[in-house]
């Protein structure tokens, strides 16, 4: 009786077999970080409200910290937000006119203290590029340069653009500013990568922000002052020996920002100026619909 020849199956045939299983094969986990977080929580929440409650319980149990909880909640909320939800509206945007002289552009850049500016030609809705404030320094070395040569291509996004998608594009194309347009193709506002990230990590301090203990009134070299919008009115009165608000006034305000907004009758914008009781207040910086910093000087210095 002849021996029966048994052939060993090849590794390729085993791997290609629909019913085969290779215990040594590396399994790739294709779940997203968010899915892993959700699946880690047991039992899994059925809604975002339940997820928020679970995160609150995790904080109470010292599983995560308060800052981590706030950031996770920001990520979850951002999934439903659009560019139109967090953009700076067009009425509060500082634009540059391509036909302005280099000196005019430089003064506007210094006064508003932004790092990037949309540039328009003829009409404000006609945005032709983005000017980086640092690029203006190139004109000091080469005055013959044309301003147009310094412009960077603008990025336009609709108001309905999801923040998650926009953040991904910001990271991919290295553009940190986008012009938001409405359904009719007109400029509705602008959005920066900082605006998007603040929905996750909270307000990001910039060069105008100082610690609370560092004070709120600063004397400058040109004999003017920089004052934060949340400075108490009494502190301004004491510093400049003025009386900005009568004690028996019907309109009581705690901060200089609130008083100036009331006197103007609207939310102040960058560059707006108001003279009150011999003091000139110029809006230097706004954030979240409130004045962060004023430039203050005696009104007679304007003459």
C-alpha positions in Angstrom: 0.0 0.0 0.0 1.5 3.2 -1.1 1.8 6.1 1.3 -0.6 8.9 0.7 1.2 12.2 0.0 -0.2 15.1 2.0 0.8 18.5 0.8 1.3 21.4 3.3 -0.8 24.4 2.4 1.2 27.5 1.5 1.1 30.6 3.7 -0.4 32.5 0.8 -3.3 30.1 0.4 -3.9 30.2 4.2 -4.0 34.0 4.2 -6.2 34.2 1.2 -8.7 31.7 2.5 -11.9 33.3 3.6 -12.2 31.0 6.7 -8.5 31.1 7.8 -7.1 33.0 10.8 -3.5 33.8 11.4 -2.9 34.4 15.1 0.3 36.2 14.4 -1.3 38.7 12.0 -1.2 42.3 13.2 -4.6 43.8 13.5 -4.9 47.5 12.6 -7.2 49.5 14.9 -9.0 51.9 12.6 -11.1 53.5 15.2 -10.7 57.3 15.7 -9.6 58.8 19.0 -13.1 60.0 19.6 -14.5 56.5 19.1 -12.0 55.0 21.5 -12.9 57.5 24.1 -16.6 56.8 23.7 -16.1 53.0 23.7 -13.9 53.2 26.8 -16.8 54.7 28.7 -19.1 51.8 29.9 -22.0 51.9 29.5 -21.8 54.1 26.5 -23.9 57.3 26.5 -26.8 57.5 24.0 -26.6 61.3 23.5 -24.3 64.2 23.8 -26.0 65.4 27.0 -25.3 62.0 28.5 -21.7 62.2 27.3 -21.3 65.5 28.9 -22.7 64.1 32.2 -20.3 61.2 31.9 -17.4 63.6 31.5 -18.6 65.5 34.5 -18.6 62.3 36.5 -15.2 61.4 35.3 -13.9 64.8 36.6 -15.7 64.3 39.9 -14.0 60.9 40.2 -10.6 62.4 39.4 -10.3 60.3 36.2 -9.8 63.5 34.2 -9.0 67.1 35.2 -11.2 70.1 34.8 -9.2 71.4 31.8 -9.3 68.1 30.0 -13.0 67.9 30.5 -13.5 71.4 29.1 -11.4 70.6 26.1 -13.2 67.3 25.4 -16.5 69.2 25.6 -15.2 71.8 23.2 -14.2 69.1 20.7 -17.7 67.6 20.9 -19.5 70.9 20.5 -17.3 72.0 17.7 -18.5 69.0 15.6 -21.9 70.9 15.2 -20.4 74.4 14.6 -19.8 76.2 11.4 -17.7 79.1 10.3 -20.6 81.4 10.6 -21.0 80.6 14.3 -17.5 81.9 15.3 -16.4 84.3 12.6 -15.6 88.0 13.2 -18.4 89.8 11.4 -17.6 92.1 8.4 -18.5 95.2 10.4 -15.6 94.5 12.8 -12.9 93.7 10.2 -9.9 95.9 9.5 -9.3 96.0 5.8 -6.4 97.4 3.8 -6.9 99.3 0.5 -4.4 98.2 -2.2 -4.3 101.8 -3.4 -3.1 103.2 -0.1 0.5 104.4 0.2 3.0 102.2 2.0 3.1 104.8 4.8 -0.7 104.7 5.2 -0.6 100.9 5.3 2.1 100.9 7.9 0.2 103.3 10.1 -2.9 101.2 9.9 -1.0 98.0 10.7 0.6 99.6 13.7 -2.7 101.1 15.0 -4.7 97.9 14.7 -1.9 95.5 15.8 -3.0 92.5 13.7 -0.6 90.1 12.0 -2.8 89.5 8.9 -5.0 91.8 6.9 -7.4 91.2 4.0 -6.7 93.6 1.2 -9.4 94.9 -1.2 -9.4 96.7 -4.5 -12.0 99.4 -5.3 -14.8 97.6 -3.4 -14.5 96.1 0.1 -16.1 92.9 -1.1 -13.4 92.5 -3.7 -10.7 90.8 -1.6 -7.6 90.3 -3.7 -5.2 88.9 -1.1 -3.9 88.7 2.4 -1.1 90.9 3.6 1.2 89.7 6.4 2.2 92.6 8.7 5.8 91.3 8.8 6.0 91.4 5.0 5.6 95.2 5.1 9.1 95.3 6.6 10.4 94.2 3.2 9.5 97.7 1.9 12.0 99.2 4.2 14.8 97.3 2.4 13.3 97.5 -1.1 11.0 100.5 -1.5 10.7 99.6 -5.2 8.6 96.5 -4.3 5.0 96.5 -5.4 2.5 95.9 -2.6 0.8 93.4 -4.8 3.9 91.2 -4.8 3.6 90.9 -1.1 0.0 89.6 -1.1 -0.8 86.0 -0.4 -3.7 84.2 -2.0 -7.0 84.5 0.0 -8.9 81.5 1.2 -12.7 81.7 0.9 -15.1 79.5 2.8 -18.9 79.5 3.0 -20.7 80.3 6.3 -21.9 76.7 6.5 -18.3 75.3 6.5 -17.9 72.9 9.4 -15.2 73.9 12.0 -13.8 70.4 12.0 -13.2 70.5 8.2 -11.9 74.1 8.4 -9.4 73.2 11.1 -8.2 70.3 9.0 -7.7 72.6 6.1 -5.9 75.2 8.2 -3.4 72.5 9.3 -3.0 71.1 5.8 -2.5 74.3 3.7 -0.8 76.5 6.4 -3.3 79.3 5.8 -4.4 80.6 9.2 -7.0 83.0 8.0 -10.1 82.5 5.8 -12.6 84.9 4.4 -16.2 83.8 5.1 -18.7 84.5 2.4 -22.5 84.3 2.5 -25.0 82.6 0.2 -24.8 85.5 -2.2 -21.0 85.4 -2.5 -20.4 88.6 -0.4 -18.0 88.8 2.5 -19.7 88.0 5.7 -16.7 87.9 8.0 -13.3 86.3 8.6 -12.0 83.4 10.7 -8.6 82.6 12.0 -7.1 79.4 13.3 -7.0 81.0 16.7 -10.8 81.5 16.6 -11.3 77.8 15.9 -8.8 76.6 18.5 -10.4 78.8 21.1 -13.6 76.7 20.8 -11.5 73.8 22.2 -9.0 75.3 24.6 -10.7 78.5 25.6 -9.5 82.1 25.0 -5.9 82.2 23.8 -4.0 85.1 25.2 -2.0 87.3 22.8 0.5 90.1 23.0 -2.1 92.4 24.4 -3.1 90.2 27.3 -1.4 90.5 30.6 -1.8 88.7 33.9 -4.3 90.2 36.3 -1.5 90.9 38.8 0.4 92.9 36.2 -2.0 95.8 36.4 -4.5 97.4 34.0 -3.1 100.9 33.3 0.3 101.3 31.6 2.2 104.4 30.8 3.8 104.5 27.4 6.9 106.3 26.1 4.9 108.8 24.1 3.2 110.0 27.3 -0.1 108.2 26.5 -1.6 105.3 28.3 -2.8 101.8 27.6 -5.8 100.8 29.7 -7.7 97.5 29.7 -11.4 97.7 29.0 -12.3 96.0 32.3 -10.5 98.6 34.4 -12.7 100.0 37.2 -14.0 103.5 36.5 -12.9 104.7 39.9 -9.3 103.6 39.1 -9.4 105.7 35.9 -10.8 108.7 37.9 -8.0 108.4 40.5 -5.2 108.0 37.9 -6.2 110.9 35.8 -7.9 113.1 38.4 -11.2 113.2 36.5 -14.8 112.3 37.2 -16.1 110.2 34.4 -19.4 109.2 36.0 -21.5 111.1 38.6 -22.3 109.1 41.6 -26.0 109.9 41.3 -26.1 108.9 37.6 -28.9 106.6 36.5 -26.5 104.7 34.4 -24.1 102.9 36.7 -21.1 101.0 35.1 -18.3 99.3 36.8 -15.7 99.3 34.0 -14.4 101.9 31.6 -15.3 99.6 28.7 -18.9 99.5 29.7 -19.1 103.2 30.1 -17.5 104.0 26.7 -19.8 101.5 24.9 -22.8 103.1 26.5 -21.7 106.6 25.6 -21.0 105.5 22.0 -24.3 103.8 21.7 -22.9 100.6 20.2 -20.1 98.1 20.6 -16.9 100.0 19.9 -14.7 98.9 17.0 -11.0 99.2 16.6 -9.8 102.7 15.8 -12.9 104.4 17.1 -12.2 107.4 19.3 -14.3 109.2 21.9 -13.5 112.2 24.1 -14.9 112.1 27.6 -14.3 114.7 30.3 -11.0 115.8 28.7 -9.7 112.3 28.0 -9.4 110.8 24.6 -10.2 107.0 24.4 -9.1 105.2 21.2 -10.0 101.5 20.8 -6.8 99.5 20.3 -8.0 95.9 20.5 -11.4 94.1 20.8 -12.2 90.5 21.4 -15.5 88.7 21.8 -17.5 91.9 21.2 -15.8 93.8 24.1 -12.9 96.3 24.2 -9.7 94.7 25.5 -7.5 97.8 25.4 -7.9 101.5 25.0 -5.2 104.1 24.2 -5.8 107.1 26.5 -4.4 110.6 26.4 -5.5 114.1 27.3 -7.8 115.4 24.6 -5.6 118.5 24.1 -2.8 116.3 22.8 -4.9 115.7 19.7 -4.6 119.3 18.7 
